[in-house]
C-alpha cells in the first residue's frame, strides 16, 4: 500500500504538483485566520455571580447572599467546585465546571438557578448578576484618563459615558470595567435640624423625592381625527428641579420644599476602589476585557485604534494614556517563536547542504518545512487552536524533515551508483523510495503516536500542552504525506543520475573514524554494554536530585505587586500609601510607569477590600536595564526599597497574567496556597497566622502572608425592638435612617440625555461623621415626634471579619507564599514536614494545597499514566514494524539512554523537572527510536540478503546508514538549539523541552551507532527469512 502510494504519485506528477499549489493557497488563507496570543488560555470553565449590597457586612453578606447562591448552584451538571468571597457590600461566587463544558451552556445553567437564589435573598439585599464572559487572558488593554485641572468626577463621567461605550462596541470586547475616580451622584443632603424644625421625617423625604421624579402615561386622545399620546412629564433634570419638590404644606399654606430642609448637590457615591498613577495622585482607570476565545492580538490592537480615533472627540484637556497593551507581549512572544523557528530552519538547511552535497536535494528536503507548516496551520484553524508560545513552541523543523531526509538521501545514493545506468531517474527514485518507505512511515508514526497520550492530559496542563500536541501531530502527519507523495515527485523532476558518489569529503572521513570506533566496540562488547548500563544508572541517580515545578515562569516583561494593608485603613490613606509606593518604584531606571488600583472596580470581578491593591509596574526592555541584571535581582531590590520606605504594608511580586491565572484557577494569587478549612473564623485566623509563621522559616519562602479575615472596624447600630415599640417606630424606619446617614438611600434616577445618575437622600457628612453625631440623627415617630437614633439603638464600636472565603461550601483561609531560589516540589515537601510537626489542627479542620503545586500534583498523577502509555505504544509499534521481539527490544533500549541524556542535560543547565520537560521526554522517546528503526531495517536487510558474517554485516549496514542517522539526529537536535538558548519573552517555557530533546538525542545517537550494533552482534544471524519478509513487506 505504501509503495503503491509512491508509485501513484510518480505516475501522476502533474496532479501532485497541482495539489501542492492548492495546499499553499489553502494554508496561506488559514494563516490569515489563525488566532494569535502569547500563551494558551488555561482558565477553567467558570461563571461568576456578583452581588452588590452596600448595607451588608461580610457576615451578613455570607448569610443573606453568598450562601443562598451557593445552595442554588449545588448539584449543577458537570459541576467541579464552588468558591466564594464575601466582603463589605460585595459577594462573588465562582462556579467552576468540568473541562469541555461550553461556557455559554454553563452560564445558561447558572442563570436558571439564579431565579431560585434571588427568591431566597431578602428583598433589598442585592440582586445577583452574572460576571462578564472573560478569562485569565481577558485583560488585554488598560489605560488611565488624565486631564490637568479636570476633576476626578468629570474624568470618571467621561470614561463611563463617552469612552467605555465606544470601546464596548469594539469586536471581541465583552466589558470595559472602571476603577477609581468619583462616580457622579445627585444628592439630597438633609440637615437634621431643619428637618426637625419643619416636623418632617426622613421617610417623608424619601417618599416625596421618589414621587416627585417620575413620568406617567395617560393613554391617548383623538382630536381632529388624529390620535395624540398623553404623556405626563415630571422627571427632574436639574438641581433646581429637585429643590422645588414639595414635601408638605405648612399650616399657613406655605409649601415646604426639598430646598428648605436640604442642600441639593452633585456629589459622589461612596467609593469601593481607588486608582493612582506614577505618584501624582488619583486617576481613573479603564480596563478592556476580551470575550473568551477571541484573538488577543486583534482585540488589543482594535482597542488601541479605537482609543486613537476617540481621542480627538473628547473634551479639551482629556487624555487617554494606555499603560498596558497585551498586543506588545503577544508580539514579543511570537517574535521569540519566529526567531527560534527561523534559526532552527537555517541550521536544518545548513546540515542538509553539508551532508547531501547536493543543492537541489537539500532544497527538496527543505520544501517540506513550509508545506508541512501550512498543513498544520489549516489543522489549527479547524481545531480552533491559537498560535502561541506552546502550540508553536515545540515545532522542530528537524522532525518535520526527518522522513524526507531519509528518502532523499537514499535517492541520491541510488542515483550515484553505477548499477542504475540503464534505469530512468523516475525508476531509481521509485526503487529508492520503496526501500525506505516502511521505516519512514513507522518511524514518523511512532513520533506521532507518542504525542497522542498528551491529548489525555486534563486541567491546566491539558490546556497548555494539548494545543502543542495537536500542532505537532498536524505538522508530522503533513510531513509524512508530503514525504510519500510530493518529495518523490520533486526528486524525479529535479535530481539527476551522476554515476558516481558525490558524497562530501568530510562525510567519508567521518565514516572511516566511525567504523574504527565500531570495530573497537565489536571487539570489546562486554565493557561497552556495561558502560551503557552504568550511564543509565548515573542518569537515574541524577534524576533523583532534580527538583520539580509545574511550569517555568513565562517572563511577561512587567510586574504586578500585591499590596496588603491593615483592614482598618481608610481610602484616603490608601491613596497616599500607593503614591509613596509609586514614587519609590519610579526611582528605578528600569521602570516606565507605575499604576495602582486598590479595592474593587465598578463591576466587581476583583473582589478586593480597600486594604488590598495591585501595583502594575511597566518595565523597559532588558537590554536597557542598569540597576539589575535579572528580574529576580530587580524584585529583591524593589522589595528592600519598599520595605524601608512604606512600612506596615505587605508586598507580593508576580506578573499580570500569572497573577490573574493563579487567582481564577486556584482562588489564590501566589505560587503556593495553603488552604485551611474549618468553621470558626477566629480559630481559622489564629491557625492561619501560625501556619504563616512556620512557612516563613522554610528556605525559599517569599511574600508569605495569611489571608486577612479580621480587624475590620465596625460601628454596630443594634436596634432595640422594645424601645422602638415604645415610640411606635418600625425597625425598617430605623434602618432606613442608618442607610441614609452615610451611604445614602437611592430614591430615583436623574437623566442627562443618554447619561443617567442615581439620586440619593442622605445626611450631611458632619451630621453622622462621629458616633455622637450618629446618635443624634432624628427618626420620626408616627405622631410627628423626632426621636434621636441613640434612643432606639445601641451604637458601639467593634471589630469584625473583613472577608469570609468559602470553598466546597465550607469556610477557609489561605496562607499564600511565592517560591524563589528553589523548585516548588521540594519546597512543599519540606513545608509539609514542618507543618505536620509544628501545627496541631482541631478536629474538623484540615489543609489542602493549592496554586502551582496543586497543578503539579495533578499533572504528575496524570503523567504516571501517560508516560507508560507512550512507552507501551512505542514498543507495540516497534514489534509491529519488525514482527519479532529481539529487534524491537534492541531499538527500545534507545529509550532509557535517551532519557539519561535528557536528565543529565537538565542537571547541567540547572533546570528542575517540569511538565514542559516531561513533554520533552515524551517527544524525545519517539525521535530516539526513529534512527534505530532505519538502522535496524538496513542491518536485517543485509543479513537476509548476504552471506557475510555478522561483523561485516554490521560494518556495512552501519556505514551505509551513517549519513541518514547523523542527518536525522542533527536536524532534530539543531532544530531545538535556538529554543534551548533563546532569551526572549517566552523562552523560559521552551527551554526545558528543548534541553531534554537535545541531551537525549546525543546519548540515543551514540546508542544507535555504537551500542545497538554491539548488542545485536550477540544474536548472530537468527530469523533470516522473517527479516527479509519484514524489510520488504507491503
Buried (B, 14 or more C-beta within 10 A) or exposed (E): EBBEBBBEBBEBBEEBBEBBEEBEEBBEEBBEEBBBBBBBBBBBBBBBBBBBBBBBBBBBBBBBBBBBBBBBBEEBEBBBBBBBBBBBBBBBBBBBBBBEBEBEEBBEBBEEBBEEBBEEBEEEBBBBBEBBBBBBBBBBBBBBBBBEEBEBBBBBBBBBBBBBEBBBEBEBBBBBBBBBBBBBBBBBBBBBEBBBEBBBBBBBBBEBBBEBBEEEEEEEEEEEEEEEEEEEEEBBEEBEBBBBBEBEEEEEEEEBBBBBBBBBEBBBBBBBBBBBBBBEEBBBBBBBBBBBBBBBBBBBBBBBEBBEEBEEEBEEEBBBBBBBBBBBBBBBBBEBBEBBBEBBBEBBBBBBBBBBBBEBBBBBBBBBBBBBBBBBBBBBBEEEBBBBBBBBBBBBBBBBBBBBBBBBBBBBBBBBBEEBEEBEBBBBBBBBBBBBBBBBBBBBBBBBBBBBBBEEBBBBBBBBBBBBBBBBBBBBBBBBBBBBBBBBBBBBBEBEBBEEBBBBEEBEEBBEEBBEEBEEBBEEBEEBBEBBEEBBEEBEEBBEEBBBBBBBBBBBBBBBBBBBBBBEBEBEBBBEBBBBBBBBBBEBEBBBBBBBBBBBBBBBBBBBBBBBBBBBBBBBEBEEBEEBEEBEEBBBBBBEBBEEBBEEBBBBBBBBBBBBBBBBBBBBBBBBBBBBBBEEBEBBBBBBBBBBBBBBEBEBBBBBBBBBBBBBBBBEBEBBEEBBEEBEBBBEBBBBBBBBBBBBBBBBEBEEEEEEBBBBBBBBEEBBEEEEBBBBBBBBBEEEBBBBBBBBBEBEEEEBBBBBBBBEBEBBBBBBBBBBEBBBBBBBEBBBEBBEEEBEBEEEBEBBBBBBBBBBBBBBEBBEEBBEBBBEBBBEBBBEBBBBEBBBEBBBBBBBBBBBBBBBBBBEEEBBBBBBBBBBBBBBBBBBBBBBBBBBBBBBBBBBBEEBEBBEBBBBBBBBBBBBBBBBBBBBBBBBBBBBBBEBBBBBBBBBBBBBBBBBBBBBBBBBBBBBBBBBBEEEBEBEEBBBEBBBEE
